Amino acid sequence: MHVSVQSGANVVTNPDFVLQDFEPACLQSYQQGELQDRIELALKELEDCCACPRNCHVNRLLDEKLVCNTGRHAIVSSFFAHFGEEDCLRGWNGSGTIFFGLCNLCCVFCQNWDISQQKSARECTAEEIADAMLFLQDRGCHNINFVTPEHVAPQIIEAIAAAVPRGLRLPIVYNTSAYDAISSLKLLDGLIDIYMPDFKFWHKESARQFAKAKDYPERAREAIKEMHRQVGNLKFGPDGLAKRGVLVRHLVMPGQTDEAAAIFQWLADELSPDTYVNVMSQYRPDYRVGLSDKQGKYQAINRQPYVEELQAARAAAQRAGLTRLDQRGR
C-alpha cells in the first residue's frame, strides 16, 4: 500500500482498497427490519451472561454482576472527538469516541486503569448512548468509535438500534482488546463497519500473568478471524478515511518481540498479507507495574520497550509479508 499523508488522512493510491460508494452496515440492517431481532438475542446473552469469554452466567438483566462489574446498563466514562487515533480514523474532525467503563480483562499495565478497573462513571441507557452518538455526528466526527466494548456488546446493539432511526449515518468502529465472544460478534455482523482489535499476547502464560486471562490468545485468534470474515481487509473512501474492514493494533511490550513476530505471521497467514496493522510504540509501566510493584512481580515489563525492540517488531511484521503497516507507528 502506498500512501501519503494529507489533511490528516491517508490518500490511498491502490484502487483495491478504495470504496467509491459507502453506506453504514447498520443502515441496511435497519432497512431490512433486523434490529429488533438483534436486540432480543442480545438481551438473552445478558440474561445468562455469555457476552464475553468469561461466561459468568449471571443475570445482568437483574443487575447481577461478576468479572466486568457491569449490570443491565453500560457505563460510559466519556465521549468526545478524539484526535489521537490513527490518521485514517481521526481525519480532520476527529473520531467520535465513546469510552465504556470497566473491562473484562485485568491488564496489570493498563494506562486507563482508573476507568477500566474502577467504577468511576455513570450507567447510561441505550437512548442516552444514542444521544452521544448523534451528538458526535453533529459535531462533525468521521465515525463512532466504541472503546472497550467487549463486555457491553448487547448494550451497543441496543444503542445502535436506537440511533439509526434518529438519523445516524456514520461508520461504526468496534475498538476492542479482542477478548470477545464469537456469539456477540455474530450478533454485531451487519452493524459494525470497522473492527479494530488489539492483539496483545501470543503465549498463554503472558496472557495469564499480565491480563489474568490465559485463554486470551486462543479467543483473540477466533475473534479476529470472525471480524475479518464479516468485513474483510480495511478499505477507505476517496477522502482517505477508513470506511470498512479490520485494523489490527499490536502494542510492543518489553521482551516480547517473539510474541509480536508470531502474531504478525499469523495475521499474514490466516487473515491476509493485506491486513492493515499498527505496530504501536507507546507502552509504559503503569497501574500495578512500576513504582507500585514493590515485590518485582512484573519486573519483566517494568520499563518502556527499547528502540531496538520496536525496530525488531516492525521488521518482523515486514518479514511476515504484511504490506500495510500504519505509517506513524503510534
Order of alpha helices (4+ residues) and beta strands (2+ residues): beta-beta-alpha-alpha-beta-alpha-beta-alpha-beta-alpha-beta-alpha-beta-alpha-beta-alpha-alpha-beta-beta-alpha-beta-alpha-beta
